[in-house]
Amino acid sequence: MNYERDTDELIVQPIDETEEPSDRSHEEQHAHYSHELSDDDKEASGRAIVRTVPLLYGFLAGALFHDLAAGLAVGGAVMLGTDLAMGQRSLFRPLLQRPATVACPVIAVLAHGLAAVIAAIGLTAPSALRGMRCGVSE
């Protein structure tokens, strides 16, 4: 093998020392990105996480116990509960208002009946069952 180089092809240019050095600082040589989210974006991403994590855990638990339907049902119930706890920011509250107004009287009657059966057995009925009411509370 021949490791010699042809020096005839090498072009050498002298450095021009009369040029002023660049005044640009290091900061100006890269793109500026803001990694801060606005408060609304932070809140929206937090709400999205709160809604999706229970479903993912439900899926994983369902896969672990070989019953995806049960896992997703439990995950969905937890997700629905956390979503409804968000108040005005809830996605499901407007969707569930109509069914809740229809189902609430039936649930209240069942709760009162269950409280009466518990009291007839001789046990103390939970106050939540005895005091269940529908409509606007004072």
Stockholm file with secondary structure:
# STOCKHOLM 1.0

chainA/1-138         MNYERDTDELIVQPIDETEEPSDRSHEEQHAHYSHELSDDDKEASGRAIVRTVPLLYGFLAGALFHDLAAGLAVGGAVMLGTDLAMGQRSLFRPLLQRPATVACPVIAVLAHGLAAVIAAIGLTAPSALRGMRCGVSE
#=GR chainA/1-138 SS CCCCCCTTSCCCCCCCTTSCCCCCCGGGGSCCCCCCCCHHHHHHHHHHHHHHHHHHHHHHHHHHTTCHHHHHHHHHHHHHHHHHTTGGGCSSHHHHHHHHHHHHHHHHHHHHHHHHHHHHHTSCCCHHHHTCCCSCCC
#=GC SS_cons         CCCCCCTTSCCCCCCCTTSCCCCCCGGGGSCCCCCCCCHHHHHHHHHHHHHHHHHHHHHHHHHHTTCHHHHHHHHHHHHHHHHHTTGGGCSSHHHHHHHHHHHHHHHHHHHHHHHHHHHHHTSCCCHHHHTCCCSCCC
//
